[in-house]
């Protein structure tokens, strides 16, 4: 439903105070003016710089008192639009006058519309306002914006290329979309998603709540995890209509490739990867944390289709399952996030990772929160061979003996190859500087593997995860294979 239609319904129902949450005031004003013309109502627009457009009457209190002059004598209604007026409502006198005018508006058919990029209503006015959202432009509206920018032949993409452009522009305001499309024309003489993604990355940095990952990682850079790769790829590439994938939860010891998988997934399926830092959501003011998480989730919805990556979520939600010293903030954040996961209809594929199941509430991983809960075990011998091949190629290490790597993770193999290249020593010598997590956290790894057996899906093979033998993390030397397995 458009803003014009929403406003018409509420004003016809005599809601005398309406708060329009919008970052696009000019477009919102266009819709408000259209509604008033249809009903032949008088409308006045005020802001602190221009007053009512003449540079006079810039007193916020006097502007509010002038609303009675807008109501016509023939019974027509009057509408006063106050732009960015939220900053003046902290004044007790202004807040009290606002309360009086809204109460009188029901009798006089005069309506106050506050147009603001934030919803910041004083407690004494909360019951007097109804809040409406001015939605970001739809794909059809973005296509219209693009058509207005790309007027020459060959500048406007068609078919799948246009779909990718509109996917990239989703979540931008009309003004931001115009700027991104214009920048693309200047750079490439045609509309391409590249400049749009660059602008969106900057937009996310301004919020400080999440970042846009634009690396070049692919599944070819990640050994193993065959079942997990196949599951996510099929779910994302075959999603249609109302049947949308929700996401996956990944459990494993540290260093087994969970984060690397999340970063590569977006490139494999052609979606942007948003990284949400739960720690960045916490604010110092009362209610700020809750507001931040709602804003972050709105951004994720607006940027759909996308992959939302939340790393080590059990640390970000610490305190949600028991007594904590944060006055219940973690519990409220957790509740908001759970509700969104269950109810959101946007095409956002959520990938959460965790190293410790004891800190995760049981309701977090129930059915319909995620499409699957996968356990990423320590890599097998065949997987370790693939990982060695990948990183020996990355760090330009020639054919040589490899250390005994039982119980090693992919991160430890990468570390060994990096140290060998950095120190210019053989792999077997570099291995003396690597202590595997299977040794340093043997008890925790054993506990996690025991818990996952029979409870989680296997990331390597189809079906439920079953424990393999306890890895042996002995050191030593083993000969490299005469014939290396393929890198894919």
Buried (B, 14 or more C-beta within 10 A) or exposed (E): EEBBEBBBEBBEEEBBBBBBBBBBBEBBBEBBBBBBEEEEBBBBBBBBEBBBEEEEBBBBBEBBEBBEEBBEEEEBBBBBBBBBBBEBBEBEEBBBBBBEBBEEBEEBBBBBBBBBEEBEBBEEBEEBBBBBEBBBBEEEBBBBBBEEBBEEEEBBBEEEBBEBBBBBBBBBBBEBBBBBBBBBBEEEEBBBBBBBBBBBBEBBEEEEBBBBBBEEBEBEBBBBBBBBBEBBBEBBEEBEEEEBBBBBBBBBBBBBBBBBBBBBBBBBBEBBBBBBBBEBBBBEEEEEBBBBBBBBBBBBBBBBBBBBBBBBBBEBBBBBBEEEEBEEBBBBBBBBBBEBBEEBEBBBBBBBBBBBBEBBBEEBBEEEBBBBBBBBBBBBEEBBBBBBBBBBEEBEBEEEEBBBBBBBBBBBBBBBBBBBBEEEBBBBBBBEEBEBBBEEBBEBBBBBBEBBBEBBBBBBEEEEBEEEEBBEBEBEEEEBEEEBEEEE
